[in-house]
Structure formats: C-alpha cells, structure tokens
C-alpha cells in the first residue's frame, strides 16, 4: 500500500533563487510519496521508479534518511 508524508504547506520560494535538480535513488521496497520540505513539490518513488530528479534543497532532507541515496 502506498504511503506518504505531508510536511505542511509549501514554503514561499523567491523566484530569483535558482534551483538545481539532482538524481536521488530510493532504496525502500514500497511505493512512497513525499513532499519536498523546501519547494513543496511531490516526489513519488516506487520499486519501478526508484530514481527521480529532486530539487537540491529538497534532497538535503531526503538524504538524511536511510531510504534515499544520491545516484
């Protein structure tokens, strides 16, 4: 069964700040949706879609968990 984490309303991001996407790999076994703590974007990972492009600011939080790694 898919599950998700909701971190509240997305923050306001000034348009003049550039962002860069990085490749993040999911090492879990179930489908997983997370909302980025910086951008508010939703990222869905699953066994079929383990690698996603994630905003570098959002990736900082994800990479602190045991479920994600930079690829």
C-alpha positions, 0 to 999 in steps of 0.5 A: 500500500502506498504511503506518504508524508505531508510536511505542511504547506509549501514554503514561499520560494523567491523566484530569483533563487535558482534551483538545481535538480539532482538524481536521488535513488530510493532504496525502500521496497514500497511505493512512497510519496513525499513532499519536498520540505523546501519547494513543496513539490511531490516526489513519488518513488516506487520499486519501478521508479526508484530514481527521480530528479529532486530539487537540491534543497529538497534532497538535503532532507531526503538524504538524511534518511536511510531510504534515499541515496544520491545516484 
